[in-house]
Amino acid sequence: MKLDAVIVYEEEYLPSNKHRIPRKREVQEVVQAELKEKKRDAFSLALTIHDYQSYLGEDGESQFGIVETEYLTDKENLYIEKREQSGALILEKSTVEDLRHSINRELSYMGKQFNTRERAMQFLEEKLHQYVMIDGTIYKRTSEPRYAIITFGLGHNHGGTNYFIENFYNPNISKDNYFNALEFEKMKERAIEIAKNRGDTYDIPRIQESKVKIEVHDPSVVKCNPQQEHGFGNPLFNTFEDVIQGSPDIVTAGLGIMAKTAEIIDGRNVVENTDFQVEDDYEME
């Protein structure tokens, strides 16, 4: 399918024959790009995500609850249906006009970074390569979903412990808190263990009863390996988490965090058993 797009780039020009030094001007040009079209039988259902989302109910009002998201595969990539959003609220399916408007908006925003027409066209092609029209519905290429265990607050039911489904690695979170789609039970055991160590007793039954899950239809698409692909997370956050999990109550945890912070600021202590250096690895923003 041909899609009209407006590329924006800069070009050099001479205002007149008398000028010798080129000037620059912004150029807008309407071009045609190709949106791939394929049949549904070229794809198979790989995964179904069951996760909480905000969405529009039948009455048009905002609802919040478990929503199923299907991941299709062509044996090379994963795709999900592209939908319009308003903040976190999931709206209707994206149309070709929605896609065109979205890409043109991004092209306009990025325009000043393109000093040649070729670079602008390359960016456009790269963007459209992320999408495919499957039997009239637009799908977007996405990365493999995985589980992430995340902690909040000072523990002891301040903040809490929970797991989430993510499509990326957070550099602040250790690889030990990530699990692939086939490791659901292993992930839950780890999440409950962390909640117990932190004293987040309110979260344990929630974790045990949670319906958030990656349903795997095709195990061959699960290639995520956190232990090989990810790192140990932010050393400072890891130190704080060790303090929290080693504290008997929230007051002790809070005092421990304050003491550890003071030691780091004063430069009297570098995190034990790590190569963490305050001046190199932690920058105050």
Secondary structure, DSSP 8 states (H G I E B T S, - for coil): -EEEEEEEEEEEE-SSTT--S-EEEEEEEEEEEE-EEE-GGG-EEEEEEEEEEEEE-TTS-EEEEEEEEEEEE-SS-EEEE-EEEETTEEEEE--HHHHHHHHHHHHHHHGGG--SHHHHHHHHHHHHTTEEEETTEEEEEE---EEEEEEEEEETTEEEEEEEEESS--TTS-GGGEE-TT-HHHHHHHHHHHHHHHT-TTHHHHHHH---EEEES-GGG----HHHH-----HHHHHHHHHHHT-SSHHHHHHHHHHHHHHHHHTS---TTS---HHHH----
